[in-house]
Amino acid sequence: MKKKPLSPAASAYLGIEAGGTRTSVLLVGEDKATLASFQTGPAVLSLMSDRELQWHLRDIADRLPQTPSAIGIGMAGARSDSDKDRLHRVASRIWPAVPCMATNDLETALAAAPQKKLPGVRVLVLSGTGSCCFGRAPDGRTAKVGGRGHVIGDRASACDIGLRALRAVMADLDHHGKLGPLGAAILNALLFNEPEQLISWSVHAAKTEIASLAVTVFATAAKGDALSKRLLAEAAAMLAEDACACAHQLIPNGRDPVEFVLNGGVILKNPAFQQDVTRRLKKAWPGARVTPVVESSVVGAVVLARQIASVHGSMISVPHEIAAELALPAVIARPSAQSEKTSSKSSPKSSAPLKTAVVFCMLAQAPVAASAFWMPARSLPPSAHRVSRCKASSQEADRPSGARWKGPKMTCWAVRLR
């Protein structure tokens, strides 16, 4: 169903926060009342093609009660400026002429914590399945420490805690000839009987499976296990060290005040661990203020949407005069039964029914969708015989034999819908 255009009195701000676990969506009105709130599947920019990203955002748009007046998107994997430009370009196809702030999920997480005092350097200290420290100065400078994945980065994340726990319990077994409380708890959590079963499991376990062992480490630490407590103390020290290193990149003198913003399940869901990180941060950076995030990161995406709306998005929005050409069609029709009947008579190769396909066109260096479909060339009306040359692509083999493209003359390629 086509959404009605907004009047100034019906402003709505859309926040989208996407990561490897889920995508959270929040649409709020001018009075901050929630108009829509839901979650959908995961989305990591570096793991998605433009087509996959486009339809992920299209699914979100179709579930909204109205068109937003401004959008803030924070997506995992949007690391470089080119990544952010790509995310913004695809979002502009779904919401043409709507101001959009496209960035990474670190920016949205930082924006979710309101700044209560005078503007200053803020550093996000994030520890969940992965980990990262991200800082921003009032003049726009940014700094980042960590966040390079569980193999070479993500210190003090749930995955890192799980990996170090596995190594520690095996070393404990080798040195003392038996497993301690942590090792026994890990075997119990994985439903294993023998320590040697951990070898095969650790080789094939996914990142999230290893990260889940952090729950066991916290549980045994709460019961007083010395090894578990040592692992968590080391994790807290690493987080504080990375956070201060991030702050030093923005404040070389190391004396100006900093606000450290704590986020992520490892920190927020474990009060004792949060207190330890807070203590270490204040000790390492005297005068620092430490603020745990209360709101969800998607609230930060809404904050960014409001910010971009306040400057009208004039530098990043799509011009209104080409908005209609950029918008995806709500419905892409199949060739009519009469067309298929006509084609079957005129061309033996076209006797089978054609699956609907959507044609993406390159306009101003940004691929956009046209209201067109592949159909037998002879079934096209005479007025539609202006046919463009197709670019070679992995999808070109899907084009039906004898089919041509009905639509404006511009460079294009076809993608068959499943």
N, C-alpha and C positions, 0 to 999 in steps of 0.2 A: 504494500500500500504506500502510495506517495505521501510523504510528510509535508504538512503545511509549512510555508515559510514563516519565519519568526517575525514578530513585531518587537520594537524596543522593549515593550512591557513584558514580553515573554522570554527574556534572555535565559539561557540555560548553559551551564558550563560542564563539559564532559572531561572526565579524568580516566585514563587507561593506564594501568600498571601491569606489565607483562614480564613473566620470568619463566624459568624452567619447570615450575610446578603448576602454575595457573596464570590466568589473566583476570584481573579484577577491574570492574567497570563501575563508575559512579557518575551519575548525572544529577546536578543540583541546580535549583533555580536561583534567581537573584537574591531571594530571602534565605538562601542556604537550605531550603527544604529539599529533601531527597525526592527526585522524580523517577529515578531508576537505579537499581543496585543489583548486580549479579556477577557471577564468575563463569568463565569459560575455559577452554583448554590452554595449555602452555604456549608460549611464543618466545623464541630467541632469535633475534634478527639474523645473526650469523649462520643460523641453521635453516633459514627459510628462503625460498625463491620469492621473487616479486609476486608471482601468481599466488603462492600460498599465503603470503602476507596480505595481499589484496583481499582475498576471500575471507581471511580471518577477521579483518576489519569490516568487511561487508556484513558478515554474520552479526557483529556487534551493532552496526548501524541499523540492521533490520529489527533488532530487539528494543530499540529506543522509542519512546513515545513521541519524540519530536526531534527536529534537527537542532544540534547545539549551535550556539553563537560563538563559541571558542572551545578549543580542544587542547589538552595537555596529555602527551603520551610519553611514558617512561618505559623503555623496553630493554631487557637484558641483551647484550651483544652489540648495542649501539655505542661503540667505543670512539670512533673517529668522526671528524666532521663529515666525511663522505657517507658514513653509516647514517648519521642523523639526517643528512640531505635525502638519502634514499628513503628513509622512514617517512619524512615529511612529504616527499613526492608521491609516494603510494597513498598516504592519507588524503592528499589533495584530490585524488581520483574519487575517493568515497565521499568526501565532504568538500566539494569545490567551493571556492570563495570564502571558506570559513577559516579564520585565523587559527594557526596550529603551532604549538611548541612541541617539537619532536626531540627527545633526548634519551638518556639512559635511565635505568631504574635507580641509579645512585642519586641523581638530581631530585627525583620525586621523593625518595626516602628522606633526603635532607630537608626538602620543602615541607614535609609532613610535620616537622617540629617547628612550631611558631617561634619567631625570634622576639624575646620579651624585652631585651635591653637595646642599647645603641648598636648600630651595625658594626660588626667585627668579623674576624675569621671564625668560621664554623667548620668543624671536622666531623664527618659521619664515621662512626665506628660500627661496622656491620659484621655480624657473625651469625650465619645460619648454616645451611648446607655448605655454602662457600663463605668466603670472608673478603673484606676489602675496607680500606680507609680512603675517604674522599673528602677533600677540603675545598672551600670556596672563600675567597676574600671579597670585601665590598667593591673593589675595583674590577671584579670579574675574573681575576686570576684563579686557576684551579690547580689542585695537586692530587695525586693518587698513589697509594701504596698498596701492593697486593692485588688480589683479584685476577690472578693469571691461571686459575684452574687448580684442581686438586693434586696434580702431579708436580708442578713446579711452584705453586703458590698456595693461596687460601690458608695461610697460617692461622691457627686457633679457630678454625671452622669446625663444624660437627664432623665433617669428613676427616679433617686433620686429627681431631681428637680420637676418632675411631681407629685411624691408621696407627697412631702412636700407641694406642692401647693394645692393638694386636701385637706390635713389635715388643712392647714392654712385657706382656704376659708370656711370650715365647722366650724372651731373654730370662725371665724369672724361672721358667721351667728348666732351661738349660743350666742355670746357675745353682738352683736349689733342688732340682729333681722332682719338683711337684708344682702344681698351679696354686696360686693364692686365691683369695676371694674374688678378685676381678676376673681372673681367667676362668674360674668355675662359673661365674655369672654370665660371661660371654658364651661359653659352651651351652649353658642352659637357655640363653636367649635364642641361639641358633638351632637348638634341638640337636646338638651333637653330643656324642659319647666320648670321643677321643680328641686330644689336641691336634693330632695329625690331620684330622678332617678340615682344620682351618686352612691348610695349605692350598688344597684345590679350590675351596670356597673363595679365598682371598684373591686368587688369580682371576676368577670369573665374576666376582661380585661387582655390581654397579655402584656408582658413586653414592647414590642414595642409600643403598644397603649398608655400605661401610659407615655412612653418616649416622645411620640409626643406632650404631653401637655407642654413640655418645650418650644416649639415654641410659644405657647400662652403666657407663662410667659415672654419671651424675648420681645414679641410684646407689651404687656401692660407696661412693664418696660420702653420701649422706649417712651411711652406716658406719663410717669411720675408717674405711680401708685406706691405708697409708699410700699405696701405689696410685689409687684413683685420685686422691687429694693432691698428690704431687703432680700428676698429669694436668689437672685443672689449674693448679697454681702456675705451671709453666705456660699454659694457654693464656691465662690472664696477663702474665708478664709480656707475652708476645703481642697481644692486642694493644696494650699500653705503649709498648715500644714502637709499633707500626703507626699508631695514632700520633704520637709525638713527632716521629719522623715526617709524617705528612704535614703536621703543623709547622715544622721547621722550614719546610720548602716555601711556605707563605710568609713566615715570620723568621727571617734568618737570625735576628738578635735573640730570639727565644724568651723575650720578656713581656711582650704585649699579651693582653688577655685573650683566651681562646675558649670557645664553647664546644665541648665534645658532645655529640649527639649519638646516643646508643640505640642500636636497632638490630633486629634479627632474633630468631627464636632462642639461640644458644644463650644470649645475654638476657633477654627480656623474660624468658620462662624459668630462669634459675636465679632467684634472688641473691643467694650467697655468692654466686659467681659474679653477678652484676655489682655487688658491693665490693668485691675484690678488685675488679677492673676499675671501678670508680676511685677507690683508694689509691691505686697505683698511678692513675692519671693525675690526680691532684698532687701526689708526691713528686711526680716527674715534671709537672708544669704548675708551679705555684700560682695561685690566683685563677686557675681554670674553673670553668663552670661545666658540670656534667649533667646532661639532660636526657633521661630515657624517653624514647618516642612513645606516645600514648595512642595516637591515631594511626590508622593503616596507611601504608605508603600511597595508596590510591588517592587519599585526601591531598597528598602533596601534588599529585598530577592535576587535581582540580585547582589548587593554588596557582600552579603554573598557567593553567587555562585562564584564570582571572587576570593574571599579570599580562599575558599576551593580548587579552581583550582590552585592557586599559590603554594600550598603545595602538589599538585598532588592527594590529597585525598587518600594517600596510606594506612591510618589507618582505613578508613571507607568505602572504595569502595568494590565492589564484585570482587573477582578474575576473570581474563579473562577466565581462563581455564574452569570455570563452568558457564560462562555467558549464553551460549546457553541453558543449562539446566534450568536456572532460568527464562529465558524470557517467557512471556506469548505468546502463539500462536496467530498470527494475525487472523486466522479463525479456528474455531473448527467445523469440518464438521459433518453433520448428517450422520447416517448410510445410505448406498446406497439403492436404490430401490430394487436392486437384493438381498441385505442382508435381507431387510424386507420381501421380498417374500419368501426367503429361510426359514427364521425364522417362518413365518406363517405356512409353511408346517410341520416344525419339532416340533413346540411347540404351542399348542392351546392358552396357556397363553400369548404368545408373538404376537398375531395376530394384535393388535392395533399398529399404528405407534408410535415410540418412540420419545419423545422430546429430543433435544440435551441437554446434561449436560456436565459440565466441572469438571474434577477431580483435586482436590488440594492435593498435596503430601507433606509430611513432610520430609525435607532434611536439615540436620544440624541445627535443631531447628527452621527452618524458612519455613512456608508453601509456596510452589511454585506450579505453574500450569504445568501440563503435557499435551501433545497433545494426549488426549485420550478421550473416551466417553463411556457411558454405552450402551451396545447392547446385544442382546440375546446370551447366551454363545455358543449355537450350531452353530451360524453363524460366530464365530471367526475361523480364519485359524489355523491349527495345531501348527504353530510356535508361536502363541500368547496365548497359554493356560497356561502361568505362571500367576496365579491370586493371588493378595494379599488379606490379611484379612482386612475387613473394620472396622474402629473404629465406635463405637456407637455414633450417633449424632442426632440432631433434623432433619437433612436432610436424614437420612438413610431410612426413610419410603418412600422417593421418588424413591428409586431404583426399577426398574421394576422387576416383578417376573421372575426368571430364568435368570437374567442378570448378567454378570460378567464384570470385568474391564480389558480392553486391555491396556497394558502399562508396564513399568518397575516394578519390585517387590520392593515395599516400602510401608510404612504405608500411608493410604490415606483415604479421605472421599469425598462424592459426593455433589455437589450443582447443583440443577436443574435450568437452565436458564428460565426466564419468557418471 
